[in-house]
């Protein structure tokens, strides 16, 4: 089902976890004082185990993701001996039955390929029919890319949208870099919290990422909610300290941001990727796979989302930290628009397949739930240019911001709830799983007016010129990737 993600974003299982299919063996109770003391003790032990130099923790040809033994506990002689082993000898260890499958031999699409998008990856012996079903999510060692046909572009505007998409979409190589960092960091964090798991989430995995997308990581320490003001901050304080003292060779500029949902921001030195790490934001894991299903449900969705994200960023209305729309909110706005057309291009997946997207599904099964969901065959034949124009018009002239809420779950605009979270809010966008307002960052009328103004002006310009450059300079957007 999920191209390019059979193991990406999912934590490696130890042999014990694989045998018993027991992903979480975490206590349902909140972290006790004693458990936090244990974490401190683990932190001290992790510092003492630094006898192996940080140079051994680099991303080499034989990296931590490619070896069955953690680099933290391997002697130098073993490492040096490997250089002289024949290729078959190394490969035999690489494919040890206790080794987590990894991504190898992936093909990065050539810039000249215009009709295909390569990120989806599937088993070498599985040749899916892209008309009948989306291939299942499989945990396997060897994966090969399959071409997914992009929509045809018979007009200038649609052609420009496709060119932007093909130049800026996240590549297989970009995703591999993020997954490699996630794997290494998970092993390090497990020195502090042995039963924790680290997930890659957000645009990196949901199908809507670009080459410049940051990486979002979710550290799950238990399946129950974590108090973000106390527990999460304390956990991230230990993680931040561990990064600063032990992983200075790996990452740089680790910062603990004590926001409402605290995060640790840092940069991968090797691949120059920025990351945000949170604790137990499990809704982010669930909506990552829901959005990924939408992304590959219809071939016009991803190009349309990418150009709208680029447009919003260019006009400075795509930054929740500055009181405008988050990328997640923008994606939900696009999905909602495609659901509400007279001839819908997308349905409500949660309505049609409630068992596949239930918030009660265990996290270790979330990636498997939508395995057999087929593509949505819409009768709507609108091209990308018309859809972009229609999106701008919908939010500029048709959507009632004062009384309506955007609901992807319901596949329609619904009346605003009367709860305190929704009162006096300028934009209301329902999170598909927990029902919260994803656009609560827009809390100033000036910013709200700026957002509406950009929708109206861009619609008018694009309607008159039918040239993407009139609302988004293509050369500059492509350079930013």
NORTA-V21993 format. One record per residue. RES is the residue in one small letter. SS is DSSP state (H for helix, E for strand, - for the rest). BURIAL is # if it has 24 or more other ideal C-beta (glycine too) atoms within 12 Angstrom, else .. D_LAST is the distance of its C-alpha to the last C-alpha in Angstrom with 1 decimal. Layout:
res=RES ss=SS burial=BURIAL d_last=D_LAST
res=RES ss=SS burial=BURIAL d_last=D_LAST
//
This chain:
res=x ss=- burial=# d_last=26.7
res=x ss=- burial=# d_last=23.5
res=x ss=- burial=# d_last=21.6
res=x ss=- burial=# d_last=19.9
res=x ss=- burial=# d_last=21.8
res=x ss=- burial=# d_last=25.4
res=x ss=- burial=# d_last=25.3
res=x ss=- burial=# d_last=21.9
res=x ss=- burial=# d_last=22.2
res=x ss=- burial=# d_last=25.9
res=x ss=- burial=# d_last=28.2
res=x ss=- burial=# d_last=30.3
res=x ss=- burial=# d_last=33.9
res=x ss=- burial=. d_last=36.7
res=x ss=H burial=. d_last=39.5
res=x ss=H burial=. d_last=41.6
res=x ss=H burial=. d_last=38.9
res=x ss=H burial=. d_last=38.4
res=x ss=H burial=. d_last=42.1
res=x ss=H burial=. d_last=42.9
res=x ss=- burial=. d_last=39.7
res=x ss=- burial=. d_last=39.8
res=x ss=- burial=# d_last=36.4
res=x ss=- burial=# d_last=37.5
res=x ss=- burial=. d_last=40.8
res=x ss=- burial=# d_last=40.2
res=x ss=- burial=. d_last=42.9
res=x ss=- burial=. d_last=42.7
res=x ss=- burial=. d_last=44.1
res=x ss=- burial=. d_last=42.2
res=x ss=- burial=# d_last=41.7
res=x ss=- burial=. d_last=45.1
res=x ss=H burial=. d_last=46.0
res=x ss=H burial=. d_last=47.1
res=x ss=H burial=# d_last=43.8
res=x ss=H burial=. d_last=41.9
res=x ss=H burial=. d_last=44.5
res=x ss=H burial=. d_last=43.8
res=x ss=H burial=# d_last=40.1
res=x ss=H burial=. d_last=41.1
res=x ss=H burial=. d_last=43.4
res=x ss=H burial=# d_last=40.6
res=x ss=H burial=# d_last=38.5
res=x ss=H burial=. d_last=41.3
res=x ss=H burial=. d_last=41.8
res=x ss=H burial=# d_last=38.2
res=x ss=H burial=. d_last=38.7
res=x ss=H burial=. d_last=41.9
res=x ss=- burial=# d_last=40.3
res=x ss=- burial=# d_last=38.1
res=x ss=- burial=. d_last=40.6
res=x ss=- burial=# d_last=37.9
res=x ss=- burial=. d_last=35.7
res=x ss=H burial=. d_last=32.0
res=x ss=H burial=. d_last=31.3
res=x ss=H burial=# d_last=32.2
res=x ss=H burial=# d_last=29.5
res=x ss=- burial=# d_last=26.7
res=x ss=- burial=# d_last=24.3
res=x ss=- burial=. d_last=26.4
res=x ss=- burial=. d_last=27.1
res=x ss=- burial=# d_last=29.6
res=x ss=- burial=# d_last=27.7
res=x ss=H burial=# d_last=29.0
res=x ss=H burial=# d_last=27.4
res=x ss=H burial=# d_last=29.3
res=x ss=- burial=# d_last=32.7
res=x ss=- burial=# d_last=35.4
res=x ss=- burial=. d_last=36.6
res=x ss=- burial=# d_last=34.7
res=x ss=H burial=# d_last=34.1
res=x ss=H burial=# d_last=35.8
res=x ss=H burial=. d_last=39.1
res=x ss=- burial=. d_last=39.1
res=x ss=- burial=. d_last=41.3
res=x ss=H burial=. d_last=40.3
res=x ss=H burial=. d_last=42.8
res=x ss=H burial=. d_last=41.1
res=x ss=H burial=# d_last=37.7
res=x ss=H burial=. d_last=39.4
res=x ss=H burial=. d_last=41.4
res=x ss=H burial=# d_last=38.4
res=x ss=- burial=. d_last=37.3
res=x ss=- burial=. d_last=40.5
res=x ss=- burial=. d_last=40.4
res=x ss=- burial=. d_last=40.0
res=x ss=H burial=. d_last=36.9
res=x ss=H burial=. d_last=38.9
res=x ss=H burial=. d_last=40.2
res=x ss=H burial=. d_last=36.8
res=x ss=H burial=. d_last=35.7
res=x ss=H burial=. d_last=38.7
res=x ss=H burial=. d_last=37.9
res=x ss=H burial=# d_last=34.2
res=x ss=- burial=. d_last=35.6
res=x ss=- burial=. d_last=38.2
res=x ss=- burial=. d_last=39.1
res=x ss=- burial=. d_last=38.3
res=x ss=- burial=# d_last=34.7
res=x ss=- burial=# d_last=31.9
res=x ss=- burial=# d_last=30.0
res=x ss=- burial=# d_last=26.7
res=x ss=- burial=# d_last=23.9
res=x ss=- burial=. d_last=24.7
res=x ss=- burial=. d_last=24.1
res=x ss=- burial=# d_last=21.0
res=x ss=- burial=. d_last=19.4
res=x ss=- burial=. d_last=15.7
res=x ss=- burial=# d_last=15.3
res=x ss=- burial=. d_last=15.4
res=x ss=- burial=. d_last=12.9
res=x ss=- burial=. d_last=16.1
res=x ss=- burial=. d_last=16.9
res=x ss=- burial=. d_last=16.5
res=x ss=- burial=. d_last=18.9
res=x ss=E burial=# d_last=18.1
res=x ss=E burial=# d_last=15.9
res=x ss=- burial=# d_last=17.0
res=x ss=- burial=# d_last=16.2
res=x ss=- burial=# d_last=19.8
res=x ss=E burial=# d_last=22.3
res=x ss=E burial=# d_last=26.1
res=x ss=E burial=. d_last=29.4
res=x ss=- burial=. d_last=30.5
res=x ss=- burial=. d_last=33.6
res=x ss=- burial=. d_last=32.2
res=x ss=- burial=. d_last=31.4
res=x ss=- burial=# d_last=30.6
res=x ss=- burial=. d_last=31.2
res=x ss=- burial=# d_last=28.0
res=x ss=- burial=. d_last=30.3
res=x ss=- burial=. d_last=32.7
res=x ss=- burial=. d_last=30.9
res=x ss=- burial=# d_last=27.7
res=x ss=- burial=# d_last=28.5
res=x ss=- burial=# d_last=29.7
res=x ss=- burial=# d_last=28.1
res=x ss=- burial=# d_last=29.9
res=x ss=- burial=# d_last=30.3
res=x ss=- burial=# d_last=30.7
res=x ss=- burial=# d_last=30.2
res=x ss=- burial=. d_last=28.9
res=x ss=E burial=# d_last=26.2
res=x ss=E burial=# d_last=25.0
res=x ss=E burial=# d_last=22.1
res=x ss=- burial=# d_last=23.2
res=x ss=- burial=# d_last=21.6
res=x ss=E burial=# d_last=21.1
res=x ss=E burial=. d_last=21.6
res=x ss=- burial=# d_last=19.2
res=x ss=- burial=# d_last=21.0
res=x ss=- burial=. d_last=22.3
res=x ss=- burial=# d_last=21.2
res=x ss=- burial=. d_last=24.3
res=x ss=- burial=. d_last=23.3
res=x ss=H burial=. d_last=20.9
res=x ss=H burial=# d_last=19.1
res=x ss=H burial=# d_last=18.7
res=x ss=H burial=# d_last=17.5
res=x ss=H burial=# d_last=14.7
res=x ss=H burial=# d_last=13.6
res=x ss=H burial=# d_last=13.8
res=x ss=H burial=# d_last=11.9
res=x ss=H burial=# d_last=8.8
res=x ss=H burial=# d_last=9.5
res=x ss=H burial=# d_last=10.1
res=x ss=H burial=# d_last=7.1
res=x ss=H burial=# d_last=4.6
res=x ss=E burial=# d_last=7.7
res=x ss=- burial=# d_last=8.8
res=x ss=- burial=# d_last=11.0
res=x ss=H burial=# d_last=14.6
res=x ss=H burial=. d_last=14.3
res=x ss=H burial=# d_last=11.9
res=x ss=H burial=# d_last=14.5
res=x ss=H burial=# d_last=17.3
res=x ss=H burial=# d_last=16.4
res=x ss=H burial=# d_last=16.5
res=x ss=H burial=# d_last=19.7
res=x ss=H burial=# d_last=21.3
res=x ss=H burial=# d_last=21.0
res=x ss=H burial=# d_last=22.3
res=x ss=H burial=# d_last=25.3
res=x ss=H burial=# d_last=26.2
res=x ss=H burial=# d_last=26.1
res=x ss=H burial=# d_last=28.2
res=x ss=H burial=# d_last=30.9
res=x ss=H burial=# d_last=31.0
res=x ss=H burial=# d_last=31.2
res=x ss=- burial=# d_last=33.9
res=x ss=- burial=# d_last=36.1
res=x ss=- burial=# d_last=36.3
res=x ss=- burial=# d_last=36.2
res=x ss=- burial=# d_last=37.4
res=x ss=- burial=# d_last=36.9
res=x ss=- burial=# d_last=33.5
res=x ss=E burial=# d_last=30.4
res=x ss=E burial=# d_last=26.7
res=x ss=E burial=# d_last=24.4
res=x ss=E burial=# d_last=20.6
res=x ss=E burial=# d_last=19.8
res=x ss=H burial=# d_last=17.4
res=x ss=H burial=# d_last=14.0
res=x ss=H burial=# d_last=13.9
res=x ss=- burial=# d_last=16.9
res=x ss=- burial=# d_last=17.5
res=x ss=- burial=# d_last=15.3
res=x ss=- burial=# d_last=12.9
res=x ss=- burial=# d_last=10.3
res=x ss=E burial=# d_last=6.5
res=x ss=- burial=# d_last=5.4
res=x ss=- burial=# d_last=5.6
res=x ss=- burial=# d_last=8.7
res=x ss=- burial=# d_last=11.9
res=x ss=E burial=# d_last=14.9
res=x ss=E burial=# d_last=17.9
res=x ss=E burial=# d_last=21.3
res=x ss=E burial=# d_last=24.7
res=x ss=E burial=# d_last=27.8
res=x ss=E burial=# d_last=30.7
res=x ss=- burial=# d_last=34.1
res=x ss=- burial=# d_last=36.2
res=x ss=- burial=# d_last=36.1
res=x ss=- burial=. d_last=37.7
res=x ss=- burial=. d_last=36.0
res=x ss=- burial=# d_last=35.6
res=x ss=- burial=. d_last=36.6
res=x ss=- burial=. d_last=33.4
res=x ss=- burial=. d_last=35.5
res=x ss=- burial=. d_last=37.7
res=x ss=H burial=# d_last=37.0
res=x ss=H burial=# d_last=33.2
res=x ss=H burial=# d_last=33.3
res=x ss=H burial=# d_last=35.9
res=x ss=H burial=# d_last=34.1
res=x ss=H burial=# d_last=30.9
res=x ss=H burial=# d_last=33.1
res=x ss=H burial=# d_last=34.3
res=x ss=H burial=# d_last=30.9
res=x ss=H burial=# d_last=29.6
res=x ss=H burial=# d_last=32.7
res=x ss=H burial=# d_last=32.3
res=x ss=H burial=# d_last=28.8
res=x ss=H burial=. d_last=30.1
res=x ss=H burial=# d_last=33.2
res=x ss=H burial=# d_last=32.4
res=x ss=- burial=# d_last=28.7
res=x ss=- burial=. d_last=28.1
res=x ss=- burial=# d_last=27.3
res=x ss=- burial=# d_last=24.6
res=x ss=E burial=# d_last=22.8
res=x ss=E burial=. d_last=22.8
res=x ss=E burial=. d_last=23.1
res=x ss=E burial=# d_last=24.4
res=x ss=E burial=# d_last=25.3
res=x ss=E burial=# d_last=27.5
res=x ss=E burial=. d_last=26.6
res=x ss=- burial=. d_last=29.8
res=x ss=- burial=. d_last=28.6
res=x ss=- burial=. d_last=30.2
res=x ss=- burial=# d_last=28.2
res=x ss=- burial=# d_last=28.0
res=x ss=E burial=# d_last=25.1
res=x ss=E burial=# d_last=24.6
res=x ss=E burial=# d_last=21.3
res=x ss=E burial=# d_last=20.5
res=x ss=E burial=# d_last=18.2
res=x ss=E burial=# d_last=18.5
res=x ss=- burial=# d_last=19.6
res=x ss=- burial=. d_last=19.1
res=x ss=- burial=# d_last=15.5
res=x ss=- burial=. d_last=14.3
res=x ss=E burial=# d_last=13.4
res=x ss=E burial=# d_last=14.7
res=x ss=E burial=# d_last=17.2
res=x ss=E burial=# d_last=19.5
res=x ss=E burial=# d_last=22.9
res=x ss=E burial=# d_last=25.4
res=x ss=E burial=# d_last=28.9
res=x ss=- burial=# d_last=30.2
res=x ss=- burial=# d_last=27.8
res=x ss=H burial=# d_last=28.8
res=x ss=H burial=# d_last=27.8
res=x ss=H burial=# d_last=24.2
res=x ss=H burial=# d_last=25.0
res=x ss=H burial=# d_last=26.8
res=x ss=H burial=# d_last=24.3
res=x ss=H burial=# d_last=21.5
res=x ss=H burial=# d_last=23.6
res=x ss=H burial=# d_last=24.7
res=x ss=H burial=# d_last=21.2
res=x ss=H burial=# d_last=20.4
res=x ss=H burial=# d_last=23.6
res=x ss=H burial=# d_last=22.6
res=x ss=H burial=# d_last=19.2
res=x ss=- burial=# d_last=21.0
res=x ss=- burial=# d_last=24.1
res=x ss=- burial=# d_last=23.1
res=x ss=- burial=# d_last=20.6
res=x ss=- burial=# d_last=19.5
res=x ss=H burial=# d_last=18.5
res=x ss=H burial=# d_last=15.1
res=x ss=H burial=# d_last=13.7
res=x ss=H burial=# d_last=15.5
res=x ss=H burial=# d_last=14.3
res=x ss=H burial=# d_last=10.6
res=x ss=H burial=# d_last=11.3
res=x ss=H burial=# d_last=13.7
res=x ss=H burial=# d_last=11.6
res=x ss=H burial=# d_last=9.2
res=x ss=H burial=# d_last=12.6
res=x ss=H burial=# d_last=14.3
res=x ss=H burial=# d_last=11.9
res=x ss=H burial=# d_last=12.3
res=x ss=- burial=# d_last=16.0
res=x ss=- burial=. d_last=16.3
res=x ss=- burial=# d_last=17.8
res=x ss=- burial=# d_last=15.5
res=x ss=- burial=. d_last=17.1
res=x ss=H burial=# d_last=20.3
res=x ss=H burial=. d_last=21.2
res=x ss=H burial=. d_last=21.7
res=x ss=- burial=# d_last=23.7
res=x ss=- burial=# d_last=21.2
res=x ss=- burial=# d_last=19.7
res=x ss=- burial=# d_last=18.1
res=x ss=H burial=# d_last=15.4
res=x ss=H burial=# d_last=18.3
res=x ss=H burial=# d_last=20.5
res=x ss=H burial=# d_last=18.1
res=x ss=H burial=# d_last=17.9
res=x ss=H burial=# d_last=21.7
res=x ss=H burial=# d_last=22.1
res=x ss=H burial=# d_last=20.4
res=x ss=H burial=# d_last=22.6
res=x ss=H burial=# d_last=25.6
res=x ss=H burial=# d_last=25.1
res=x ss=H burial=# d_last=25.0
res=x ss=H burial=# d_last=28.1
res=x ss=- burial=# d_last=30.1
res=x ss=- burial=# d_last=30.0
res=x ss=- burial=. d_last=33.5
res=x ss=- burial=. d_last=32.5
res=x ss=- burial=# d_last=30.1
res=x ss=- burial=# d_last=27.1
res=x ss=- burial=# d_last=27.0
res=x ss=- burial=# d_last=30.1
res=x ss=- burial=# d_last=30.6
res=x ss=H burial=# d_last=30.2
res=x ss=H burial=# d_last=32.2
res=x ss=H burial=. d_last=35.0
res=x ss=H burial=. d_last=35.3
res=x ss=- burial=# d_last=34.8
res=x ss=- burial=. d_last=36.0
res=x ss=- burial=. d_last=37.1
res=x ss=- burial=# d_last=33.6
res=x ss=- burial=# d_last=31.9
res=x ss=- burial=. d_last=34.8
res=x ss=- burial=# d_last=34.0
res=x ss=- burial=. d_last=37.0
res=x ss=- burial=# d_last=35.5
res=x ss=- burial=. d_last=35.4
res=x ss=H burial=# d_last=32.0
res=x ss=H burial=# d_last=32.6
res=x ss=H burial=# d_last=33.1
res=x ss=H burial=# d_last=30.2
res=x ss=H burial=# d_last=28.0
res=x ss=H burial=# d_last=31.0
res=x ss=H burial=# d_last=32.1
res=x ss=- burial=# d_last=30.2
res=x ss=- burial=# d_last=31.0
res=x ss=- burial=. d_last=32.9
res=x ss=- burial=# d_last=31.1
res=x ss=- burial=# d_last=30.9
res=x ss=- burial=# d_last=28.3
res=x ss=- burial=# d_last=29.2
res=x ss=- burial=. d_last=30.7
res=x ss=- burial=. d_last=30.4
res=x ss=- burial=. d_last=32.5
res=x ss=- burial=# d_last=29.9
res=x ss=- burial=. d_last=28.6
res=x ss=- burial=# d_last=26.4
res=x ss=- burial=# d_last=23.4
res=x ss=H burial=# d_last=19.9
res=x ss=H burial=# d_last=20.5
res=x ss=H burial=# d_last=23.7
res=x ss=H burial=# d_last=22.3
res=x ss=H burial=# d_last=19.6
res=x ss=H burial=# d_last=22.5
res=x ss=H burial=# d_last=24.8
res=x ss=H burial=# d_last=22.5
res=x ss=H burial=# d_last=22.5
res=x ss=H burial=. d_last=26.2
res=x ss=H burial=# d_last=27.1
res=x ss=H burial=# d_last=26.0
res=x ss=H burial=# d_last=27.1
res=x ss=H burial=. d_last=30.6
res=x ss=H burial=. d_last=31.6
res=x ss=- burial=# d_last=30.7
res=x ss=- burial=. d_last=33.3
res=x ss=- burial=# d_last=31.6
res=x ss=- burial=. d_last=35.0
res=x ss=- burial=. d_last=36.6
res=x ss=E burial=# d_last=34.1
res=x ss=E burial=# d_last=31.8
res=x ss=E burial=# d_last=28.9
res=x ss=E burial=# d_last=29.9
res=x ss=- burial=# d_last=27.9
res=x ss=- burial=# d_last=30.8
res=x ss=- burial=. d_last=33.2
res=x ss=- burial=# d_last=31.0
res=x ss=E burial=# d_last=32.2
res=x ss=E burial=# d_last=32.6
res=x ss=E burial=# d_last=35.5
res=x ss=E burial=. d_last=37.6
res=x ss=- burial=# d_last=36.5
res=x ss=- burial=. d_last=38.4
res=x ss=- burial=. d_last=41.0
res=x ss=- burial=. d_last=39.9
res=x ss=- burial=. d_last=39.3
res=x ss=- burial=. d_last=35.6
res=x ss=- burial=# d_last=35.2
res=x ss=- burial=. d_last=37.6
res=x ss=- burial=. d_last=36.4
res=x ss=- burial=# d_last=32.8
res=x ss=- burial=# d_last=30.7
res=x ss=- burial=# d_last=28.4
res=x ss=- burial=# d_last=29.5
res=x ss=E burial=# d_last=27.3
res=x ss=E burial=# d_last=29.1
res=x ss=- burial=# d_last=27.6
res=x ss=- burial=# d_last=28.7
res=x ss=- burial=# d_last=30.5
res=x ss=- burial=. d_last=32.0
res=x ss=- burial=# d_last=32.3
res=x ss=- burial=# d_last=31.0
res=x ss=E burial=# d_last=29.1
res=x ss=- burial=# d_last=25.4
res=x ss=- burial=# d_last=25.1
res=x ss=- burial=# d_last=27.8
res=x ss=- burial=# d_last=25.5
res=x ss=- burial=# d_last=26.1
res=x ss=- burial=. d_last=29.5
res=x ss=- burial=. d_last=29.9
res=x ss=H burial=. d_last=31.0
res=x ss=H burial=. d_last=29.2
res=x ss=H burial=# d_last=25.8
res=x ss=H burial=# d_last=26.9
res=x ss=H burial=. d_last=28.1
res=x ss=H burial=# d_last=24.8
res=x ss=H burial=# d_last=23.0
res=x ss=H burial=# d_last=25.7
res=x ss=H burial=. d_last=25.6
res=x ss=H burial=# d_last=22.0
res=x ss=H burial=# d_last=22.7
res=x ss=H burial=# d_last=25.7
res=x ss=H burial=. d_last=24.5
res=x ss=H burial=# d_last=21.4
res=x ss=H burial=# d_last=23.7
res=x ss=H burial=. d_last=26.2
res=x ss=H burial=# d_last=23.8
res=x ss=H burial=# d_last=22.2
res=x ss=H burial=. d_last=25.7
res=x ss=H burial=. d_last=27.0
res=x ss=H burial=. d_last=24.5
res=x ss=- burial=. d_last=22.7
res=x ss=- burial=. d_last=19.7
res=x ss=H burial=# d_last=16.2
res=x ss=H burial=. d_last=15.9
res=x ss=H burial=# d_last=18.9
res=x ss=- burial=# d_last=17.0
res=x ss=- burial=# d_last=13.3
res=x ss=- burial=. d_last=12.6
res=x ss=H burial=# d_last=10.5
res=x ss=H burial=. d_last=10.0
res=x ss=H burial=. d_last=8.8
res=x ss=H burial=# d_last=6.4
res=x ss=H burial=# d_last=4.9
res=x ss=H burial=. d_last=5.4
res=x ss=H burial=. d_last=3.8
res=x ss=- burial=. d_last=0.0
//
